[in-house]
Amino acid sequence: MPKPTPEELEKMFEKLWTSYPADLCKGKRGGRQPAFRAFKKINPDEAEFNRIMGNMKAMIKADRSDKDPYRWPFVSSYLNQARYDDFIMPKNESSVQELTHCCIEKCSNKVHGASFKYCADHVPNAHSDLLAQAWTRSGIDYKSPTFVDDCRKQCRSYMNALLGKVNEN
């Protein structure tokens, strides 16, 4: 997307400035000029501006339901510190995203987010083939029931060769 003209930038800033929650920052938004300089440094296109505003509105909604919401900084600090990218913790269970189930047949585990298809037990690991090859080269059978003990023995052997006698426990 093309970067905004100076006039468009001023209009976007005005929208942000008037939307900033004065009630959550004890009415102290800070200086308008430092805030505008911080906004110009970001120089957001329309999509980035909409993302900033959307995140700010979500934070406002979350903080208005809080018993002690007075932790909003001046607008310039909010922009300079990219606080619009902060994680928003849901305040109640009704605002938590509905979880879906793993797409593996006969698995009833839940996945954590709309973009996920697999539960933690079934996430495909891109490195599993590389790991299997590394274990095979080491001489340890990664499918063996004594895999962990074999790893410990090889580690001790390596450390003994490197440092001398290592505790056998």
C-alpha positions in Angstrom: 0.0 0.0 0.0 1.2 3.5 -0.7 2.4 5.7 2.2 -0.1 8.4 3.1 0.3 12.1 2.1 1.0 14.6 4.9 -2.7 15.6 4.9 -3.8 11.9 5.2 -1.3 11.4 8.0 -2.7 14.3 10.0 -6.2 13.0 9.6 -5.2 9.5 10.8 -3.4 11.1 13.7 -6.4 13.1 14.6 -8.5 10.0 14.6 -6.0 8.2 16.9 -5.7 11.2 19.2 -9.4 11.6 19.7 -9.9 7.8 20.1 -7.2 7.6 22.8 -8.9 6.7 26.1 -8.5 9.8 28.3 -10.5 8.0 31.1 -7.8 5.2 31.2 -4.9 7.6 31.4 -6.3 9.9 34.1 -7.0 12.5 31.4 -3.3 13.0 30.7 -2.6 12.1 27.1 0.7 14.0 27.0 1.7 16.6 24.4 0.1 16.6 21.0 3.3 17.5 19.2 5.5 14.7 20.6 2.7 12.3 19.9 2.4 13.5 16.3 6.2 13.2 15.9 6.0 9.6 17.1 3.2 8.9 14.8 5.1 10.3 11.8 8.0 8.0 12.6 5.7 5.0 12.3 4.3 6.6 9.0 1.7 3.8 8.8 -0.1 3.0 5.5 -3.9 2.5 5.8 -3.7 -1.2 6.7 -1.1 -0.6 9.4 -3.2 2.3 10.8 -6.3 0.1 10.9 -4.3 -2.6 12.7 -3.1 0.0 15.3 -6.6 1.3 15.8 -8.1 -2.1 16.0 -5.6 -3.3 18.6 -6.0 0.0 20.6 -9.8 -0.5 20.7 -9.4 -4.1 21.9 -7.0 -2.9 24.6 -9.5 -0.2 25.6 -12.3 -2.8 25.8 -10.2 -5.1 27.9 -8.9 -2.4 30.3 -12.4 -0.8 30.8 -13.5 -4.1 32.4 -10.4 -4.0 34.8 -10.7 -2.7 38.3 -7.5 -0.8 38.1 -7.1 0.3 34.4 -4.9 3.4 35.0 -1.7 2.3 33.3 -2.0 3.9 29.9 1.0 6.0 29.0 1.1 9.3 27.1 0.2 8.9 23.5 3.8 9.5 22.4 5.0 6.7 24.7 2.2 4.4 23.5 3.4 4.9 19.9 7.2 5.0 20.5 7.0 1.8 22.6 4.7 0.1 20.1 2.3 -0.6 22.9 -0.4 -1.3 20.3 1.3 -4.6 19.8 1.0 -5.7 23.4 -0.7 -9.0 24.2 -4.3 -8.5 25.3 -5.3 -10.9 28.1 -9.0 -11.7 28.1 -10.7 -10.7 31.4 -13.4 -13.3 31.4 -14.2 -16.6 29.9 -16.8 -15.3 27.5 -14.1 -13.3 25.6 -11.8 -16.3 25.2 -11.8 -17.7 21.7 -13.8 -20.9 21.2 -11.3 -23.8 20.8 -11.7 -26.3 18.0 -10.6 -30.0 18.0 -7.6 -31.7 16.4 -8.0 -32.8 12.8 -6.5 -36.2 13.5 -9.2 -38.9 13.4 -10.2 -40.1 16.8 -8.3 -37.3 18.6 -10.5 -35.2 20.9 -7.8 -32.8 22.1 -8.5 -29.1 21.6 -6.3 -26.8 19.5 -5.5 -23.3 20.7 -6.5 -20.9 17.9 -8.5 -20.7 14.7 -5.4 -21.0 12.6 -4.3 -24.3 14.1 -5.3 -27.8 12.9 -3.4 -30.0 15.3 -3.2 -30.4 19.0 0.1 -30.4 20.8 0.3 -34.2 20.5 0.0 -34.2 16.8 1.9 -31.1 15.5 4.0 -32.2 12.6 7.7 -31.7 13.3 9.7 -30.5 10.3 12.9 -31.5 12.1 11.8 -35.1 13.1 13.6 -36.6 10.0 16.8 -34.7 10.7 16.7 -35.8 14.4 16.1 -39.4 13.4 19.1 -39.2 11.1 21.3 -37.6 13.8 20.4 -40.3 16.4 21.1 -43.1 13.8 24.5 -41.6 13.1 25.2 -41.5 16.9 24.5 -45.2 17.1 21.5 -44.8 19.4 18.2 -46.4 18.3 15.7 -43.6 19.0 12.9 -46.2 18.9 14.5 -48.4 21.6 12.8 -48.7 25.0 16.2 -47.9 26.6 16.6 -44.8 24.5 16.9 -42.4 27.4 19.4 -44.6 29.2 21.4 -45.0 26.0 21.6 -41.3 25.6 22.8 -40.8 29.2 25.5 -43.5 28.7 26.8 -41.9 25.5 26.8 -38.5 27.2 28.8 -39.8 30.1 31.2 -41.5 27.8 31.7 -38.3 25.9 32.2 -36.3 29.1 34.6 -38.9 30.5 36.7 -38.6 27.4 36.6 -34.9 27.5 36.9 -34.1 31.3 37.9 -37.3 33.0 35.7 -39.4 35.3 32.1 -38.2 35.6 29.6 -39.2 38.2 27.8 -42.4 37.1 24.5 -41.6 38.9 
